[in-house]
Amino acid sequence: MKIGIGYDVHALVENRKLIIGGVHIPYEKGLEGHSDADVLIHAIMDSLLGAMGLGDIGHLFPDSDNKYKDADSRILLKEVFNLMKINNYELENLDAVIIAQRPKMMNYIEEMKIRIAQDLETDISNINIKATTTEHLGFEGRGEGIAAQSVCLLANKEKQ
């Protein structure tokens, strides 16, 4: 069994779509980034890569590479999943939290779980996503950005 953690943060800016967990969320701002800036999927990818000991998304998908400009993070997540398969890992469970004062995430979390479970070819019961505010404290509370954290447990199928 291998445990991995991931964290990501992006600033909220004008003239960008807000994509979190692969879901478009109608909002006045979106997240700034080289790719689609999906903060949740980025944190999830980092937790998966960390559990496998394969670095982080900045190493795998550098923002200096135009190939990843405006990339769909779900496609990148599928690439990380392919690394899991190559290295004989399967997801036992994943737990993630989105940290944002606004917009409210409750109405979108189930769809996020469905999409992430599809991309990781796992049962939706292995995916937990929640959201919290910071009670108006910090950059998230001031509406300057959104953060996400993820922890996962992977099992190596070869060693079972």
C-alpha positions, 0 to 999 in steps of 0.5 A: 500500500502506498499513500500520496498527498497532493495540494494545488492552488490557482488564482481567480481571474476574469475571462476564464471558465471555472473548471473544477473536478472536470465540471464547468461551474458557472461563475464570474471568474475562472482559475488562472493557469497554463492548462485549464487550471482544474485545481482539484484534478491537479491535487489528485494527480499530485497525490497519485504521482506521490504515492507512486514515487513519480514526482509531481505534475510540474515535472510530468506536465511542465508549464514551459511546454506549449503542448499543455497550454489550455490542456484539459486536466481530465486528459492529463489525469488519464495519463497519470492513470496510465502510469498507475496501470504500467506500474501495477497500481490500483486505487483503493480510495481517494479523499479530496477537499476543495477550499473556496469561499465562493462559489458553492460547490455542493451542487457539482460534487456528485458530477465531479465524483462521477467524472473522476471515477470514470477517468480512474476506472474505479467505483465511485465509492472509492472517490470522496470529494468535499468542499469547505470555506475558510470563513473569509480568512486567507486568499480563499476567503477573500475570493482571490483563489481556490485551493484543493488537497487530496490524499490517496491510497494505492495498492500494488497488484504485483505485491498482493 
